[in-house]
Amino acid sequence: MATLKISDIDFDKKEITFNLAKKEQETKLTLILPDDLSKEIAKQIHEKNKVNDDYLFLEKDVKIDGFLRNMRTYLERNSNKLIKELTEKDISLNTHYFRRLRGQHPYISGNDLEIIQSLYVHQSLDQTIEYLQIKEIEVNKMLLKSLN
C-alpha cells in the first residue's frame, strides 16, 4: 500500500492492485474498489493534479522531520490520518491487514492451503492456519450457511 501509485487503480474495472512483494517473490492482490471510495479517490487525484506515475498517498518529495522517509514507514504511521483526509471518514487501517488478506482471499476462493503457506514462507500449515485465522473463517462460513 505504501507504494500504491495512481496507475495501480483501474477506475473502469473498479479495481485496485497491491504489489505485495515479500523477499524475492512478487505477489499481486487485486481488490474491488467500492463506488464511493472510487469517486473520492478520483476527485482527490483531479484536485491535486496527480498523474499515473504519482503515489496516491504521498507527494513526490515529501519530507518529514527534515528527512526523506521510507514511504512504507510513513504510511504505517499516518494511514488513518491519510484515509480520513481522502474520505472524510474515520477508518482504522493497519497495513498489516493487507498481508493477512493476501492469504485469506485465495483460501476463501478455494486455493490449496499448502500453496498459500509457501507465499508466507511459514514452517508449518498450523502456523499458516493460525495466521490467516482459518478457524474463524470456517466458523463464519458455517454460521452463514445455517442462516440460509
OpenMM code with the backbone's topology and positions (N, CA, C; nanometers):
from openmm import Vec3, app, unit

residues = "MET ALA THR LEU LYS ILE SER ASP ILE ASP PHE ASP LYS LYS GLU ILE THR PHE ASN LEU ALA LYS LYS GLU GLN GLU THR LYS LEU THR LEU ILE LEU PRO ASP ASP LEU SER LYS GLU ILE ALA LYS GLN ILE HIS GLU LYS ASN LYS VAL ASN ASP ASP TYR LEU PHE LEU GLU LYS ASP VAL LYS ILE ASP GLY PHE LEU ARG ASN MET ARG THR TYR LEU GLU ARG ASN SER ASN LYS LEU ILE LYS GLU LEU THR GLU LYS ASP ILE SER LEU ASN THR HIS TYR PHE ARG ARG LEU ARG GLY GLN HIS PRO TYR ILE SER GLY ASN ASP LEU GLU ILE ILE GLN SER LEU TYR VAL HIS GLN SER LEU ASP GLN THR ILE GLU TYR LEU GLN ILE LYS GLU ILE GLU VAL ASN LYS MET LEU LEU LYS SER LEU ASN".split()
positions = [
    Vec3(0.0816, -0.1186, 0.0000),
    Vec3(0.0000, 0.0000, 0.0000),
    Vec3(0.0859, 0.1248, 0.0000),
    Vec3(0.2021, 0.1154, 0.0610),
    Vec3(0.2889, 0.2312, 0.0693),
    Vec3(0.3368, 0.2763, -0.0676),
    Vec3(0.3500, 0.1850, -0.1591),
    Vec3(0.3992, 0.2207, -0.2918),
    Vec3(0.2864, 0.2245, -0.3936),
    Vec3(0.1647, 0.2424, -0.3474),
    Vec3(0.0489, 0.2467, -0.4352),
    Vec3(0.0543, 0.3713, -0.5229),
    Vec3(0.0496, 0.3468, -0.6527),
    Vec3(0.0518, 0.4578, -0.7478),
    Vec3(-0.0855, 0.4733, -0.8114),
    Vec3(-0.1068, 0.5888, -0.8703),
    Vec3(-0.2328, 0.6151, -0.9385),
    Vec3(-0.2573, 0.5078, -1.0447),
    Vec3(-0.1513, 0.4650, -1.1113),
    Vec3(-0.1635, 0.3638, -1.2172),
    Vec3(-0.2078, 0.2267, -1.1648),
    Vec3(-0.2038, 0.2053, -1.0323),
    Vec3(-0.2487, 0.0792, -0.9730),
    Vec3(-0.4004, 0.0734, -0.9575),
    Vec3(-0.4672, 0.1830, -0.9897),
    Vec3(-0.6120, 0.1900, -0.9762),
    Vec3(-0.6738, 0.1861, -1.1156),
    Vec3(-0.7646, 0.0924, -1.1354),
    Vec3(-0.8382, 0.0829, -1.2618),
    Vec3(-0.9812, 0.1271, -1.2325),
    Vec3(-1.0101, 0.2534, -1.2649),
    Vec3(-1.1417, 0.3082, -1.2345),
    Vec3(-1.2510, 0.2455, -1.3204),
    Vec3(-1.2176, 0.2003, -1.4417),
    Vec3(-1.3174, 0.1366, -1.5281),
    Vec3(-1.3616, 0.0016, -1.4713),
    Vec3(-1.2642, -0.0780, -1.4278),
    Vec3(-1.2961, -0.2092, -1.3696),
    Vec3(-1.3305, -0.1992, -1.2211),
    Vec3(-1.3052, -0.0816, -1.1621),
    Vec3(-1.3252, -0.0578, -1.0191),
    Vec3(-1.2415, -0.1545, -0.9372),
    Vec3(-1.1128, -0.1587, -0.9699),
    Vec3(-1.0179, -0.2468, -0.9005),
    Vec3(-0.8956, -0.1671, -0.8578),
    Vec3(-0.8361, -0.2144, -0.7519),
    Vec3(-0.7107, -0.1584, -0.7040),
    Vec3(-0.6142, -0.2751, -0.6835),
    Vec3(-0.4925, -0.2629, -0.7346),
    Vec3(-0.3969, -0.3722, -0.7289),
    Vec3(-0.2814, -0.3339, -0.6378),
    Vec3(-0.2552, -0.4201, -0.5405),
    Vec3(-0.1450, -0.4002, -0.4468),
    Vec3(-0.0324, -0.4949, -0.4826),
    Vec3(0.0887, -0.4444, -0.4902),
    Vec3(0.2050, -0.5288, -0.5092),
    Vec3(0.2544, -0.5663, -0.3702),
    Vec3(0.2384, -0.6915, -0.3347),
    Vec3(0.2709, -0.7392, -0.2005),
    Vec3(0.3980, -0.8222, -0.2013),
    Vec3(0.5017, -0.7665, -0.2590),
    Vec3(0.6269, -0.8406, -0.2711),
    Vec3(0.6818, -0.8730, -0.1329),
    Vec3(0.7309, -0.9947, -0.1203),
    Vec3(0.7974, -1.0378, 0.0018),
    Vec3(0.9254, -1.1087, -0.0397),
    Vec3(1.0342, -1.0610, 0.0132),
    Vec3(1.1650, -1.1128, -0.0242),
    Vec3(1.1807, -1.1008, -0.1751),
    Vec3(1.2065, -1.2088, -0.2442),
    Vec3(1.2266, -1.2004, -0.3885),
    Vec3(1.1023, -1.2409, -0.4662),
    Vec3(0.9959, -1.2736, -0.3963),
    Vec3(0.8719, -1.3109, -0.4636),
    Vec3(0.7959, -1.1851, -0.5000),
    Vec3(0.7255, -1.1900, -0.6109),
    Vec3(0.6377, -1.0798, -0.6453),
    Vec3(0.4956, -1.1320, -0.6459),
    Vec3(0.4141, -1.0756, -0.5612),
    Vec3(0.2768, -1.1199, -0.5478),
    Vec3(0.1864, -0.9979, -0.5585),
    Vec3(0.0820, -1.0101, -0.6357),
    Vec3(-0.0124, -0.9002, -0.6505),
    Vec3(-0.1481, -0.9427, -0.5978),
    Vec3(-0.2171, -0.8486, -0.5372),
    Vec3(-0.3510, -0.8711, -0.4853),
    Vec3(-0.4403, -0.7640, -0.5452),
    Vec3(-0.5466, -0.8065, -0.6108),
    Vec3(-0.6409, -0.7123, -0.6697),
    Vec3(-0.7707, -0.7180, -0.5911),
    Vec3(-0.8162, -0.6008, -0.5485),
    Vec3(-0.9386, -0.5905, -0.4706),
    Vec3(-1.0393, -0.5024, -0.5423),
    Vec3(-1.1659, -0.5259, -0.5154),
    Vec3(-1.2720, -0.4433, -0.5722),
    Vec3(-1.2726, -0.3097, -0.4994),
    Vec3(-1.2835, -0.2029, -0.5757),
    Vec3(-1.2854, -0.0680, -0.5212),
    Vec3(-1.4309, -0.0219, -0.5109),
    Vec3(-1.4820, 0.0004, -0.3886),
    Vec3(-1.6214, 0.0439, -0.3732),
    Vec3(-1.6466, 0.1764, -0.4456),
    Vec3(-1.7678, 0.1941, -0.4949),
    Vec3(-1.8025, 0.3128, -0.5733),
    Vec3(-1.7721, 0.4433, -0.5012),
    Vec3(-1.8136, 0.4542, -0.3741),
    Vec3(-1.7936, 0.5804, -0.3028),
    Vec3(-1.6458, 0.6131, -0.2855),
    Vec3(-1.5657, 0.5117, -0.2559),
    Vec3(-1.4227, 0.5328, -0.2403),
    Vec3(-1.3575, 0.5643, -0.3749),
    Vec3(-1.4026, 0.4975, -0.4804),
    Vec3(-1.3518, 0.5221, -0.6145),
    Vec3(-1.3745, 0.6673, -0.6548),
    Vec3(-1.4952, 0.7163, -0.6300),
    Vec3(-1.5278, 0.8557, -0.6646),
    Vec3(-1.4439, 0.9536, -0.5844),
    Vec3(-1.4262, 0.9246, -0.4558),
    Vec3(-1.3495, 1.0150, -0.3707),
    Vec3(-1.2020, 1.0181, -0.4107),
    Vec3(-1.1461, 0.9025, -0.4408),
    Vec3(-1.0055, 0.8966, -0.4833),
    Vec3(-0.9885, 0.9700, -0.6156),
    Vec3(-1.0805, 0.9485, -0.7092),
    Vec3(-1.0735, 1.0173, -0.8392),
    Vec3(-1.0797, 1.1681, -0.8205),
    Vec3(-1.1644, 1.2116, -0.7298),
    Vec3(-1.1772, 1.3552, -0.7011),
    Vec3(-1.0456, 1.4109, -0.6457),
    Vec3(-0.9875, 1.3389, -0.5503),
    Vec3(-0.8606, 1.3837, -0.4909),
    Vec3(-0.7481, 1.3873, -0.5943),
    Vec3(-0.7455, 1.2878, -0.6812),
    Vec3(-0.6429, 1.2829, -0.7857),
    Vec3(-0.6567, 1.4052, -0.8758),
    Vec3(-0.7783, 1.4364, -0.9139),
    Vec3(-0.8046, 1.5509, -1.0006),
    Vec3(-0.7674, 1.6820, -0.9310),
    Vec3(-0.8124, 1.6981, -0.8058),
    Vec3(-0.7863, 1.8224, -0.7317),
    Vec3(-0.6379, 1.8451, -0.7048),
    Vec3(-0.5636, 1.7382, -0.6881),
    Vec3(-0.4202, 1.7512, -0.6582),
    Vec3(-0.3333, 1.7380, -0.7827),
    Vec3(-0.3996, 1.7330, -0.9000),
    Vec3(-0.3279, 1.7257, -1.0282),
    Vec3(-0.2260, 1.6122, -1.0323),
    Vec3(-0.2646, 1.4968, -0.9828),
    Vec3(-0.1742, 1.3819, -0.9835),
    Vec3(-0.1822, 1.3101, -1.1177),
    Vec3(-0.0737, 1.2448, -1.1544),
    Vec3(-0.0674, 1.1685, -1.2791),
    Vec3(-0.0367, 1.0222, -1.2464),
    Vec3(-0.0453, 0.9340, -1.3465),
    Vec3(-0.0312, 0.7893, -1.3250),
    Vec3(0.0927, 0.7496, -1.2475),
    Vec3(0.2024, 0.8189, -1.2648),
    Vec3(0.3283, 0.7812, -1.2011),
    Vec3(0.3392, 0.8314, -1.0573),
    Vec3(0.2443, 0.9141, -1.0130),
    Vec3(0.2480, 0.9684, -0.8770),
    Vec3(0.1986, 0.8647, -0.7763),
    Vec3(0.2475, 0.8777, -0.6541),
    Vec3(0.1992, 0.7936, -0.5450),
    Vec3(0.0661, 0.8486, -0.4954),
    Vec3(-0.0242, 0.7608, -0.4603),
    Vec3(-0.1572, 0.8023, -0.4182),
    Vec3(-0.1537, 0.8812, -0.2879),
    Vec3(-0.0795, 0.8332, -0.1898),
    Vec3(-0.0847, 0.8936, -0.0574),
    Vec3(0.0253, 0.9945, -0.0283),
    Vec3(0.1239, 1.0028, -0.1123),
    Vec3(0.2378, 1.0887, -0.0825),
    Vec3(0.2691, 1.1815, -0.1986),
    Vec3(0.3203, 1.2966, -0.1643),
    Vec3(0.3701, 1.3867, -0.2671),
    Vec3(0.5072, 1.3367, -0.3093),
    Vec3(0.5522, 1.3790, -0.4263),
    Vec3(0.6784, 1.3282, -0.4818),
    Vec3(0.7967, 1.3491, -0.3880),
    Vec3(0.8062, 1.4655, -0.3267),
    Vec3(0.9231, 1.4966, -0.2445),
    Vec3(0.8865, 1.5202, -0.0985),
    Vec3(0.7942, 1.4388, -0.0458),
    Vec3(0.7517, 1.4592, 0.0919),
    Vec3(0.8704, 1.4422, 0.1874),
    Vec3(0.8825, 1.5370, 0.2805),
    Vec3(0.9886, 1.5286, 0.3805),
    Vec3(0.9237, 1.5427, 0.5172),
    Vec3(0.9667, 1.4596, 0.6067),
    Vec3(0.9149, 1.4612, 0.7424),
    Vec3(1.0354, 1.4748, 0.8351),
    Vec3(1.0269, 1.5672, 0.9276),
    Vec3(1.1378, 1.5893, 1.0215),
    Vec3(1.2690, 1.6122, 0.9482),
    Vec3(1.2631, 1.6724, 0.8293),
    Vec3(1.3847, 1.7053, 0.7564),
    Vec3(1.4483, 1.5897, 0.6809),
    Vec3(1.3905, 1.4707, 0.6863),
    Vec3(1.4475, 1.3549, 0.6184),
    Vec3(1.3476, 1.3010, 0.5174),
    Vec3(1.3980, 1.2529, 0.4052),
    Vec3(1.3107, 1.1837, 0.3116),
    Vec3(1.2849, 1.0459, 0.3719),
    Vec3(1.1586, 1.0165, 0.4059),
    Vec3(1.1251, 0.8931, 0.4761),
    Vec3(1.0903, 0.7797, 0.3800),
    Vec3(1.1101, 0.6603, 0.4269),
    Vec3(1.0620, 0.5430, 0.3571),
    Vec3(0.9104, 0.5525, 0.3529),
    Vec3(0.8511, 0.5347, 0.2345),
    Vec3(0.7071, 0.5543, 0.2198),
    Vec3(0.6269, 0.4553, 0.3027),
    Vec3(0.6747, 0.3334, 0.3147),
    Vec3(0.6013, 0.2342, 0.3941),
    Vec3(0.5924, 0.2788, 0.5386),
    Vec3(0.7037, 0.3249, 0.5932),
    Vec3(0.7052, 0.3716, 0.7310),
    Vec3(0.6114, 0.4904, 0.7468),
    Vec3(0.6172, 0.5821, 0.6516),
    Vec3(0.5305, 0.6999, 0.6572),
    Vec3(0.3836, 0.6576, 0.6561),
    Vec3(0.3477, 0.5670, 0.5665),
    Vec3(0.2088, 0.5251, 0.5554),
    Vec3(0.1640, 0.4517, 0.6806),
    Vec3(0.2489, 0.3647, 0.7345),
    Vec3(0.2127, 0.2914, 0.8550),
    Vec3(0.1861, 0.3866, 0.9713),
    Vec3(0.2625, 0.4931, 0.9771),
    Vec3(0.2455, 0.5881, 1.0871),
    Vec3(0.1297, 0.6851, 1.0647),
    Vec3(0.0911, 0.7056, 0.9398),
    Vec3(-0.0065, 0.8088, 0.9085),
    Vec3(-0.1274, 0.7605, 0.8298),
    Vec3(-0.1463, 0.6285, 0.8154),
    Vec3(-0.2519, 0.5778, 0.7280),
    Vec3(-0.3908, 0.6246, 0.7703),
    Vec3(-0.4217, 0.6230, 0.8982),
    Vec3(-0.5551, 0.6629, 0.9420),
    Vec3(-0.5816, 0.8093, 0.9098),
    Vec3(-0.4809, 0.8928, 0.9306),
    Vec3(-0.4946, 1.0355, 0.9002),
    Vec3(-0.5121, 1.0572, 0.7497),
    Vec3(-0.4355, 0.9843, 0.6692),
    Vec3(-0.4444, 0.9987, 0.5240),
    Vec3(-0.5792, 0.9518, 0.4709),
    Vec3(-0.6288, 0.8402, 0.5226),
    Vec3(-0.7584, 0.7880, 0.4782),
    Vec3(-0.8699, 0.8851, 0.5174),
    Vec3(-0.8609, 0.9415, 0.6372),
    Vec3(-0.9620, 1.0385, 0.6792),
    Vec3(-0.9574, 1.1612, 0.5894),
    Vec3(-0.8389, 1.2048, 0.5536),
    Vec3(-0.8247, 1.3205, 0.4648),
    Vec3(-0.8850, 1.2917, 0.3275),
    Vec3(-0.8652, 1.1695, 0.2773),
    Vec3(-0.9173, 1.1333, 0.1456),
    Vec3(-1.0668, 1.1069, 0.1455),
    Vec3(-1.1180, 1.0461, 0.2530),
    Vec3(-1.2576, 1.0010, 0.2525),
    Vec3(-1.3478, 1.0766, 0.3497),
    Vec3(-1.2880, 1.1557, 0.4386),
    Vec3(-1.3611, 1.2245, 0.5450),
    Vec3(-1.4356, 1.1258, 0.6346),
    Vec3(-1.3790, 1.0044, 0.6481),
    Vec3(-1.4371, 0.9018, 0.7346),
    Vec3(-1.3301, 0.8508, 0.8294),
    Vec3(-1.3724, 0.8138, 0.9502),
    Vec3(-1.2792, 0.7551, 1.0465),
    Vec3(-1.2702, 0.6054, 1.0206),
    Vec3(-1.1707, 0.5651, 0.9424),
    Vec3(-1.1493, 0.4248, 0.9108),
    Vec3(-1.0130, 0.3865, 0.9668),
    Vec3(-1.0124, 0.2903, 1.0565),
    Vec3(-0.8863, 0.2440, 1.1147),
    Vec3(-0.8268, 0.1385, 1.0222),
    Vec3(-0.7071, 0.1623, 0.9757),
    Vec3(-0.6429, 0.0699, 0.8832),
    Vec3(-0.4988, 0.0474, 0.9250),
    Vec3(-0.4632, -0.0776, 0.9328),
    Vec3(-0.3261, -0.1162, 0.9589),
    Vec3(-0.2779, -0.1857, 0.8322),
    Vec3(-0.1657, -0.1441, 0.7779),
    Vec3(-0.1187, -0.2022, 0.6519),
    Vec3(-0.0945, -0.3523, 0.6638),
    Vec3(-0.0779, -0.4023, 0.7840),
    Vec3(-0.0563, -0.5456, 0.8030),
    Vec3(-0.1820, -0.6255, 0.7675),
    Vec3(-0.2998, -0.5623, 0.7760),
    Vec3(-0.4240, -0.6303, 0.7389),
    Vec3(-0.4162, -0.6835, 0.5968),
    Vec3(-0.3523, -0.6078, 0.5072),
    Vec3(-0.3449, -0.6493, 0.3684),
    Vec3(-0.2574, -0.7732, 0.3511),
    Vec3(-0.1571, -0.7883, 0.4353),
    Vec3(-0.0724, -0.9076, 0.4277),
    Vec3(-0.1532, -1.0326, 0.4618),
    Vec3(-0.2342, -1.0237, 0.5660),
    Vec3(-0.3180, -1.1374, 0.6043),
    Vec3(-0.4238, -1.1622, 0.4970),
    Vec3(-0.4828, -1.0557, 0.4459),
    Vec3(-0.5855, -1.0674, 0.3426),
    Vec3(-0.5307, -1.1334, 0.2167),
    Vec3(-0.4025, -1.1116, 0.1903),
    Vec3(-0.3375, -1.1723, 0.0734),
    Vec3(-0.3516, -1.3238, 0.0757),
    Vec3(-0.3557, -1.3841, 0.1928),
    Vec3(-0.3722, -1.5289, 0.2039),
    Vec3(-0.5165, -1.5714, 0.2252),
    Vec3(-0.5938, -1.4883, 0.2927),
    Vec3(-0.7334, -1.5234, 0.3181),
    Vec3(-0.8134, -1.5278, 0.1882),
    Vec3(-0.7902, -1.4327, 0.1015),
    Vec3(-0.8654, -1.4253, -0.0240),
    Vec3(-0.8470, -1.5519, -0.1084),
    Vec3(-0.7232, -1.5980, -0.1337),
    Vec3(-0.7073, -1.7228, -0.2098),
    Vec3(-0.7664, -1.8441, -0.1370),
    Vec3(-0.7592, -1.8463, -0.0037),
    Vec3(-0.8155, -1.9586, 0.0715),
    Vec3(-0.9664, -1.9647, 0.0511),
    Vec3(-1.0327, -1.8510, 0.0677),
    Vec3(-1.1779, -1.8454, 0.0516),
    Vec3(-1.2169, -1.8812, -0.0919),
    Vec3(-1.1293, -1.8495, -0.1876),
    Vec3(-1.1560, -1.8811, -0.3285),
    Vec3(-1.1317, -2.0279, -0.3607),
    Vec3(-1.0839, -2.1057, -0.2615),
    Vec3(-1.0685, -2.2497, -0.2805),
    Vec3(-0.9282, -2.2960, -0.3172),
    Vec3(-0.8300, -2.2100, -0.3056),
    Vec3(-0.6927, -2.2498, -0.3369),
    Vec3(-0.6333, -2.3358, -0.2257),
    Vec3(-0.5362, -2.4159, -0.2621),
    Vec3(-0.4720, -2.5093, -0.1702),
    Vec3(-0.3953, -2.4355, -0.0606),
    Vec3(-0.4177, -2.4754, 0.0625),
    Vec3(-0.3532, -2.4122, 0.1772),
    Vec3(-0.2006, -2.4263, 0.1736),
    Vec3(-0.1495, -2.5346, 0.1184),
    Vec3(-0.0042, -2.5527, 0.1106),
    Vec3(0.0608, -2.4508, 0.0158),
    Vec3(-0.0100, -2.4160, -0.0891),
    Vec3(0.0418, -2.3125, -0.1806),
    Vec3(0.0423, -2.1782, -0.1092),
    Vec3(-0.0647, -2.1504, -0.0364),
    Vec3(-0.0718, -2.0251, 0.0392),
    Vec3(0.0381, -2.0211, 0.1445),
    Vec3(0.0651, -2.1342, 0.2087),
    Vec3(0.1733, -2.1433, 0.3072),
    Vec3(0.3052, -2.1009, 0.2444),
    Vec3(0.3287, -2.1432, 0.1205),
    Vec3(0.4555, -2.1093, 0.0546),
    Vec3(0.4687, -1.9594, 0.0288),
    Vec3(0.3564, -1.8893, 0.0110),
    Vec3(0.3621, -1.7434, -0.0054),
    Vec3(0.4185, -1.6747, 0.1181),
    Vec3(0.3845, -1.7300, 0.2340),
    Vec3(0.4266, -1.6706, 0.3599),
    Vec3(0.5587, -1.7270, 0.4124),
    Vec3(0.6065, -1.8309, 0.3503),
    Vec3(0.7288, -1.8996, 0.3935),
    Vec3(0.7140, -1.9448, 0.5395),
    Vec3(0.5946, -1.9942, 0.5737),
    Vec3(0.5715, -2.0481, 0.7072),
    Vec3(0.6304, -2.1883, 0.7161),
    Vec3(0.6744, -2.2264, 0.8355),
    Vec3(0.7356, -2.3565, 0.8579),
    Vec3(0.6328, -2.4695, 0.8604),
    Vec3(0.5078, -2.4377, 0.8986),
    Vec3(0.4070, -2.5432, 0.9086),
    Vec3(0.2712, -2.4909, 0.8635),
    Vec3(0.1840, -2.5862, 0.8286),
    Vec3(0.0466, -2.5493, 0.7940),
    Vec3(-0.0253, -2.4902, 0.9150),
    Vec3(0.0051, -2.5430, 1.0342),
    Vec3(-0.0571, -2.4898, 1.1557),
    Vec3(-0.0286, -2.3409, 1.1716),
    Vec3(0.0934, -2.3012, 1.1413),
    Vec3(0.1306, -2.1608, 1.1508),
    Vec3(0.0483, -2.0767, 1.0528),
    Vec3(0.0296, -2.1266, 0.9314),
    Vec3(-0.0486, -2.0557, 0.8298),
    Vec3(-0.1959, -2.0498, 0.8705),
    Vec3(-0.2490, -2.1619, 0.9214),
    Vec3(-0.3891, -2.1675, 0.9648),
    Vec3(-0.4145, -2.0655, 1.0753),
    Vec3(-0.3233, -2.0582, 1.1696),
    Vec3(-0.3392, -1.9619, 1.2796),
    Vec3(-0.3267, -1.8188, 1.2290),
    Vec3(-0.2263, -1.7924, 1.1470),
    Vec3(-0.2019, -1.6566, 1.0987),
    Vec3(-0.3193, -1.6041, 1.0160),
    Vec3(-0.3736, -1.6896, 0.9285),
    Vec3(-0.4828, -1.6478, 0.8401),
    Vec3(-0.6195, -1.6526, 0.9076),
    Vec3(-0.6225, -1.6993, 1.0315),
    Vec3(-0.7465, -1.7104, 1.1078),
    Vec3(-0.8483, -1.8002, 1.0354),
    Vec3(-0.7987, -1.9138, 0.9868),
    Vec3(-0.8806, -2.0066, 0.9091),
    Vec3(-0.9970, -2.0607, 0.9918),
    Vec3(-0.9729, -2.0897, 1.1202),
    Vec3(-1.0814, -2.1430, 1.2037),
    Vec3(-1.1960, -2.0428, 1.2129),
    Vec3(-1.1632, -1.9143, 1.2278),
    Vec3(-1.2663, -1.8110, 1.2346),
    Vec3(-1.3420, -1.8020, 1.1022),
    Vec3(-1.2701, -1.8135, 0.9914),
    Vec3(-1.3333, -1.8100, 0.8599),
    Vec3(-1.4312, -1.9257, 0.8460),
    Vec3(-1.3888, -2.0453, 0.8856),
    Vec3(-1.4740, -2.1634, 0.8739),
    Vec3(-1.5969, -2.1535, 0.9648),
    Vec3(-1.5793, -2.1005, 1.0848),
    Vec3(-1.6937, -2.0816, 1.1749),
    Vec3(-1.7922, -1.9828, 1.1122),
    Vec3(-1.7422, -1.8730, 1.0580),
    Vec3(-1.8294, -1.7747, 0.9938),
    Vec3(-1.9033, -1.8349, 0.8746),
    Vec3(-1.8340, -1.9152, 0.7947),
    Vec3(-1.8990, -1.9813, 0.6809),
    Vec3(-2.0097, -2.0742, 0.7296),
    Vec3(-1.9818, -2.1487, 0.8373),
    Vec3(-2.0796, -2.2408, 0.8932),
    Vec3(-2.2023, -2.1644, 0.9444),
    Vec3(-2.1789, -2.0532, 1.0142),
    Vec3(-2.2901, -1.9738, 1.0668),
    Vec3(-2.3743, -1.9137, 0.9541),
    Vec3(-2.3088, -1.8643, 0.8507),
    Vec3(-2.3818, -1.8088, 0.7363),
    Vec3(-2.4649, -1.9154, 0.6667),
    Vec3(-2.4069, -2.0351, 0.6562),
    Vec3(-2.4779, -2.1458, 0.5921),
    Vec3(-2.6023, -2.1825, 0.6731),
    Vec3(-2.5904, -2.1830, 0.8051),
    Vec3(-2.7038, -2.2195, 0.8895),
    Vec3(-2.8144, -2.1138, 0.8852),
    Vec3(-2.7794, -1.9898, 0.8570),
    Vec3(-2.8795, -1.8839, 0.8455),
    Vec3(-2.9587, -1.8942, 0.7170),
    Vec3(-2.8950, -1.9480, 0.6146),
    Vec3(-2.9629, -1.9636, 0.4857),
    Vec3(-3.0387, -2.0922, 0.4880),
] * unit.nanometer
topology = app.Topology()
chain = topology.addChain("A")
for resn in residues:
    res = topology.addResidue(resn, chain)
    for name in ("N", "CA", "C"):
        topology.addAtom(name, app.Element.getBySymbol(name[0]), res)
